[in-house]
Amino acid sequence: MIYHEQKIKDEIHRLASEFIERESNRNTLITVTNVYITKELKKAIIWISISKQTLNYFKLMSIKTSK
Protein backbone atom coordinates (compact mmCIF):
# COMPACT_ATOMS: atom_id res chain seq x y z
CA MET A 1 0.00 0.00 0.00
CA ILE A 2 2.84 2.43 0.71
CA TYR A 3 4.13 2.08 -2.87
CA HIS A 4 0.61 2.78 -4.18
CA GLU A 5 0.31 5.92 -2.02
CA GLN A 6 3.71 7.15 -3.20
CA LYS A 7 2.70 6.71 -6.84
CA ILE A 8 -0.46 8.74 -6.20
CA LYS A 9 1.52 11.47 -4.42
CA ASP A 10 4.01 11.60 -7.30
CA GLU A 11 1.21 11.89 -9.86
CA ILE A 12 -0.54 14.67 -7.91
CA HIS A 13 2.80 16.46 -7.59
CA ARG A 14 3.39 16.20 -11.34
CA LEU A 15 -0.13 17.37 -12.22
CA ALA A 16 0.00 20.30 -9.79
CA SER A 17 3.39 21.36 -11.19
CA GLU A 18 2.06 21.19 -14.75
CA PHE A 19 -1.03 23.19 -13.77
CA ILE A 20 1.05 25.93 -12.13
CA GLU A 21 3.38 26.05 -15.12
CA ARG A 22 0.47 26.29 -17.56
CA GLU A 23 -1.61 28.83 -15.61
CA SER A 24 1.06 31.17 -14.27
CA ASN A 25 2.88 33.74 -16.31
CA ARG A 26 6.56 33.21 -16.98
CA ASN A 27 7.60 35.97 -14.54
CA THR A 28 6.67 34.00 -11.42
CA LEU A 29 8.46 31.31 -9.47
CA ILE A 30 6.07 28.86 -7.82
CA THR A 31 7.28 25.38 -6.89
CA VAL A 32 5.37 22.37 -5.57
CA THR A 33 7.39 21.28 -2.55
CA ASN A 34 5.33 18.46 -1.05
CA VAL A 35 2.06 16.58 -1.31
CA TYR A 36 0.19 15.04 1.61
CA ILE A 37 -2.70 12.64 1.02
CA THR A 38 -5.10 11.27 3.59
CA LYS A 39 -5.09 7.55 4.31
CA GLU A 40 -8.47 7.20 2.60
CA LEU A 41 -6.96 8.88 -0.50
CA LYS A 42 -9.88 11.31 -0.56
CA LYS A 43 -8.02 14.57 0.03
CA ALA A 44 -4.67 15.97 -0.90
CA ILE A 45 -2.83 18.96 0.51
CA ILE A 46 -0.28 20.49 -1.82
CA TRP A 47 2.52 22.59 -0.35
CA ILE A 48 3.97 25.24 -2.61
CA SER A 49 6.90 27.58 -2.37
CA ILE A 50 6.56 31.12 -3.71
CA SER A 51 9.50 33.47 -4.20
CA LYS A 52 9.34 36.86 -2.55
CA GLN A 53 9.45 38.53 -5.96
CA THR A 54 6.44 36.46 -7.06
CA LEU A 55 4.54 37.30 -3.88
CA ASN A 56 5.17 41.01 -4.47
CA TYR A 57 3.95 40.60 -8.06
CA PHE A 58 0.67 39.06 -6.85
CA LYS A 59 0.22 41.85 -4.31
CA LEU A 60 0.76 44.44 -7.04
CA MET A 61 -1.71 42.70 -9.37
CA SER A 62 -4.25 42.54 -6.54
CA ILE A 63 -3.93 46.27 -5.95
CA LYS A 64 -4.30 47.02 -9.67
CA THR A 65 -7.41 44.88 -10.06
CA SER A 66 -9.13 46.25 -6.95
CA LYS A 67 -9.17 49.81 -8.31
C-alpha positions, 0 to 999 in steps of 0.5 A: 500500500505504501508504494501505491500511495507514493505513486499517487503522491508523485502523480498529484505532484506532477499534475500540480506542477504542470497546472502551475506552469500552464496557468502562471505567467513566466515571470513567477516562481512557484514550486510544488514542494510536497504533497500530503494525502489522507489515508483514505486517499480522498483529500490531498494537501499540496505545499507550494513555495513562492519566491518573494518577488512572485509574492510582491507581483501578486500583491501588485496585481491585486492592488491594480485589479481592486481599483 
